[in-house]
């Protein structure tokens, strides 16, 4: 007899204390076998997407490197975010353009 787990809920250590992550296996339809991921706040509120989590938590928790599907901080996302910010600083562009236009003549 083949028994599959349809729902699995556990603590999510990547989020503040009391948050839980749930995996739900789709049993029928064209997407049967796909796993949906949900998060529950300590008060029981259900979240279906990362944008929902971001709106709810606001600035209290940095979710920029949080992998919603895996339920953990993805260090590759962290590296990409830092590189993207470090690649170009628009403040210096404005200063250099100003100096070039008004001071080199």
Secondary structure as a PSIPRED ss2 file (coil, helix, strand):
# PSIPRED VFORMAT (PSIPRED V4.0)

   1 X C   1.000  0.000  0.000
   2 X C   1.000  0.000  0.000
   3 X C   1.000  0.000  0.000
   4 X C   1.000  0.000  0.000
   5 X C   1.000  0.000  0.000
   6 X C   1.000  0.000  0.000
   7 X E   0.000  0.000  1.000
   8 X E   0.000  0.000  1.000
   9 X E   0.000  0.000  1.000
  10 X E   0.000  0.000  1.000
  11 X E   0.000  0.000  1.000
  12 X C   1.000  0.000  0.000
  13 X C   1.000  0.000  0.000
  14 X C   1.000  0.000  0.000
  15 X C   1.000  0.000  0.000
  16 X C   1.000  0.000  0.000
  17 X C   1.000  0.000  0.000
  18 X C   1.000  0.000  0.000
  19 X C   1.000  0.000  0.000
  20 X E   0.000  0.000  1.000
  21 X E   0.000  0.000  1.000
  22 X E   0.000  0.000  1.000
  23 X E   0.000  0.000  1.000
  24 X E   0.000  0.000  1.000
  25 X E   0.000  0.000  1.000
  26 X C   1.000  0.000  0.000
  27 X C   1.000  0.000  0.000
  28 X C   1.000  0.000  0.000
  29 X C   1.000  0.000  0.000
  30 X C   1.000  0.000  0.000
  31 X C   1.000  0.000  0.000
  32 X C   1.000  0.000  0.000
  33 X C   1.000  0.000  0.000
  34 X C   1.000  0.000  0.000
  35 X E   0.000  0.000  1.000
  36 X E   0.000  0.000  1.000
  37 X E   0.000  0.000  1.000
  38 X E   0.000  0.000  1.000
  39 X E   0.000  0.000  1.000
  40 X E   0.000  0.000  1.000
  41 X C   1.000  0.000  0.000
  42 X C   1.000  0.000  0.000
  43 X C   1.000  0.000  0.000
  44 X C   1.000  0.000  0.000
  45 X C   1.000  0.000  0.000
  46 X E   0.000  0.000  1.000
  47 X E   0.000  0.000  1.000
  48 X C   1.000  0.000  0.000
  49 X C   1.000  0.000  0.000
  50 X H   0.000  1.000  0.000
  51 X H   0.000  1.000  0.000
  52 X H   0.000  1.000  0.000
  53 X H   0.000  1.000  0.000
  54 X H   0.000  1.000  0.000
  55 X H   0.000  1.000  0.000
  56 X H   0.000  1.000  0.000
  57 X H   0.000  1.000  0.000
  58 X H   0.000  1.000  0.000
  59 X H   0.000  1.000  0.000
  60 X H   0.000  1.000  0.000
  61 X C   1.000  0.000  0.000
  62 X C   1.000  0.000  0.000
  63 X C   1.000  0.000  0.000
  64 X C   1.000  0.000  0.000
  65 X C   1.000  0.000  0.000
  66 X E   0.000  0.000  1.000
  67 X E   0.000  0.000  1.000
  68 X C   1.000  0.000  0.000
  69 X C   1.000  0.000  0.000
  70 X C   1.000  0.000  0.000
  71 X C   1.000  0.000  0.000
  72 X E   0.000  0.000  1.000
  73 X E   0.000  0.000  1.000
  74 X C   1.000  0.000  0.000
  75 X H   0.000  1.000  0.000
  76 X H   0.000  1.000  0.000
  77 X H   0.000  1.000  0.000
  78 X H   0.000  1.000  0.000
  79 X H   0.000  1.000  0.000
  80 X H   0.000  1.000  0.000
  81 X H   0.000  1.000  0.000
  82 X H   0.000  1.000  0.000
  83 X H   0.000  1.000  0.000
  84 X H   0.000  1.000  0.000
  85 X H   0.000  1.000  0.000
  86 X H   0.000  1.000  0.000
  87 X H   0.000  1.000  0.000
  88 X C   1.000  0.000  0.000
  89 X C   1.000  0.000  0.000
  90 X H   0.000  1.000  0.000
  91 X H   0.000  1.000  0.000
  92 X H   0.000  1.000  0.000
  93 X H   0.000  1.000  0.000
  94 X H   0.000  1.000  0.000
  95 X H   0.000  1.000  0.000
  96 X H   0.000  1.000  0.000
  97 X H   0.000  1.000  0.000
  98 X H   0.000  1.000  0.000
  99 X H   0.000  1.000  0.000
 100 X H   0.000  1.000  0.000
 101 X H   0.000  1.000  0.000
 102 X H   0.000  1.000  0.000
 103 X H   0.000  1.000  0.000
 104 X C   1.000  0.000  0.000
 105 X C   1.000  0.000  0.000
